């Protein structure tokens, strides 16, 4: 019995030491992950689903990637978010508007990139704030470029009226193939 109490005391001391060593930057990154995932869930799901129980579930889904950014929780949170958007559009009949789709896509990307940065940093890392600022500026540039491209492609898709243009669809498909080829080339270049 004495060994059990001593082992428990040792774990509590190790936990206290670990909590005292946490630095501010990794903690703020994890808070950013939590907020980004939570806002993404709130944007994706329909308002009719907001009950106290579902909000607690959303908070749990948002905490998981913040606590374990190296694990599969970021993918799980992204899938739950996309599932909420599909539920809202297909199940509740909410029309897919461009601002909501762009906001959700931006939040998914920001959560993903914050998880990637947080996965590299231990809880007690001393990080230069300039590194985080440069990372966020680069992520903001990607989000801005994607949003502009998305708006332009949505505008081009609406040129044909109700029937649409087959040429615009083909151009969109070619852009998607070209971007996939570019990403593949960039990955092989390493």
VENVENNOR-V376110 format. One record per pair of residues at least 4 apart in sequence whose ideal C-beta (glycine too) atoms are under 7 Angstrom apart, sorted by the first residue. I is the first residue (numbers start at 1). J is the second residue. Records with the same first field share a line. If there is no record, write none. Layout:
I=J / J
This chain:
1=5
2=6
3=7
4=8
5=9
6=10
7=11
8=12
9=13
10=14
11=15
12=16
13=17
14=18
15=19
16=20
17=21
21=124
22=27 / 123 / 124
23=27 / 124 / 125 / 126
24=28
25=29 / 125 / 127 / 129 / 132
26=30 / 118 / 121 / 123 / 125
27=31
28=32
29=33 / 114 / 117 / 118 / 121
30=34 / 66 / 118
31=35
32=36 / 114
33=37 / 65 / 66 / 69 / 111 / 114 / 115 / 118
34=38 / 62 / 63 / 66
35=39
36=40 / 107 / 110 / 111 / 114
37=41 / 61 / 62 / 65 / 77 / 111
38=42 / 58 / 59 / 62
39=43 / 107
40=44 / 81 / 104 / 107 / 108 / 111
41=45 / 58 / 61 / 62 / 80 / 81 / 84
43=100 / 103 / 104 / 107
44=81 / 84 / 85 / 88 / 104
45=49 / 84 / 87 / 88
46=88 / 92 / 94
48=92
49=54
50=54 / 55
51=55
52=56
53=57
54=58
55=59
56=60
57=61
58=62
59=63
60=64
61=77 / 80
62=66 / 77
63=67
64=68 / 73 / 76 / 77
65=69 / 73 / 74 / 77 / 111 / 115
68=73
69=74 / 115 / 118 / 119
70=119
72=76
73=77
74=78 / 111 / 112 / 115
75=79
76=80
77=81 / 111
78=82 / 108 / 112
79=83
80=84
81=85 / 104 / 108
82=86
83=87
84=88
85=89 / 104
86=90
87=91 / 92
88=92 / 94
89=94 / 96
96=101
97=101
98=102 / 151 / 154
99=103
100=104
101=105
102=106 / 147 / 150
103=107
104=108
105=109 / 146
106=110 / 143 / 147
107=111
108=112
109=113 / 142 / 143
110=114 / 139 / 143
111=115
112=116
113=117 / 139
114=118
115=119
117=121 / 135
121=125 / 127
127=131 / 132
129=133
130=134
131=135
132=136
133=137
134=138
135=139
136=140
137=141
138=142
139=143
140=144
141=145
142=146
143=147
144=148
145=149
146=150
147=151
148=152
149=153
150=154
151=155
152=156
153=157 / 172
154=158
156=168
157=164 / 168
159=165 / 168
160=164 / 165 / 168
164=168 / 169
165=169
166=170
167=171
168=172
169=173
170=174
171=175
172=176
173=177
174=178
175=179
176=180
177=181
178=182
179=183
180=184
181=185
182=186
183=187
184=188
185=189
